[in-house]
Amino acid sequence: MRLWPLLLAAAAALARADSLDEDRLRAAFVLRLAQYTQWPAPVAESPTLSLCAAGLQPAGMEALRALTSRPVGAAQLRVRALGEPRDAARDCQVLLLGHADAATLRHWIAAVGDAPVLVIATSPEAMRAGVCIALISEPQGMAFAVNHGESRKRGLSLAAPVLKLAREVR
């Protein structure tokens, strides 16, 4: 009878570890995608590149914060959480959205407008909502789909390896 609490605690710890691994993998994807993106001037000439996130669980934010000061081209990555969509276009070059519903995604994307922001989302609804890149969790890992037209509309250039490795390019 006393083993049940230990087994439940072990199962909870294992679930958190799996979640953390997925969050780290997602963060690594976001970093690589940013490294393979070219922004228009003056963004490209800035010494910092801001990665903003909204709608993520605490473990997801923790995994992103571990990327602080990593290089993206000549810039250093700065990570911050956003609470309001209106700040995204002014303060971010990369925006990671963890929201699941399409209406919330569209609200954030509308707030960004056509600003040169690489909008990435973690929801299957993301491509229909108008993001640049949708991260797709799969049983064997993670994949991504690219909305190339949306990226170009924002003045962003995605490197050929990103387009080649994408599960889908629109």
C-alpha positions, 0 to 999 in steps of 0.5 A, spaced: 500 500 500 505 504 501 508 503 494 503 507 490 505 514 493 512 512 490 510 509 484 505 515 483 511 520 484 515 517 480 510 517 474 509 524 475 517 525 475 517 521 468 511 525 465 515 532 467 521 529 464 518 527 458 515 534 457 521 538 459 525 534 453 519 536 448 520 543 451 527 543 450 527 540 443 522 545 441 526 550 444 532 547 440 528 548 433 526 555 435 533 557 435 535 553 429 529 556 425 532 563 427 539 562 425 536 560 418 532 566 418 535 573 415 531 579 417 531 586 413 535 592 415 535 595 420 533 588 424 539 584 421 544 589 424 542 589 431 546 586 436 540 583 440 535 579 437 528 578 441 525 571 442 518 573 445 513 567 447 506 567 449 501 562 451 507 557 453 507 552 460 512 554 465 517 548 463 516 551 455 519 558 458 524 555 462 527 551 456 527 558 452 530 562 457 536 557 457 537 560 450 539 567 452 545 570 449 546 564 444 548 567 437 543 568 432 548 571 426 552 576 429 546 578 434 545 575 441 538 572 443 534 575 448 528 571 451 522 574 454 515 572 455 509 577 453 502 578 456 499 582 450 499 582 443 500 589 442 507 589 444 509 583 439 510 587 433 515 593 436 519 588 441 520 581 437 523 579 432 521 571 433 514 570 436 513 563 439 505 562 440 503 556 445 496 557 444 492 552 441 485 555 439 485 558 432 482 565 434 487 566 439 492 565 434 489 570 429 489 575 434 496 575 436 498 575 428 493 580 427 497 584 432 504 583 429 501 585 422 506 585 417 512 587 421 518 583 420 517 577 426 518 570 425 511 567 428 512 560 430 506 556 433 506 549 436 498 548 434 496 544 429 491 550 427 497 554 426 498 554 419 491 556 417 491 562 422 497 565 418 504 563 422 510 563 418 512 556 421 508 551 425 512 546 430 508 539 429 509 534 435 510 527 433 511 520 436 518 520 434 520 527 435 518 534 432 517 536 425 515 543 422 511 546 416 513 553 413 508 558 410 513 561 405 508 566 403 507 569 410 515 569 411 516 573 405 510 578 406 514 580 412 520 581 409 524 574 412 528 570 408 528 563 410 534 559 408 534 553 403 535 548 408 529 550 412 525 549 406 528 543 404 527 539 411 520 542 412 514 537 412 510 542 408 511 548 404 506 553 402 
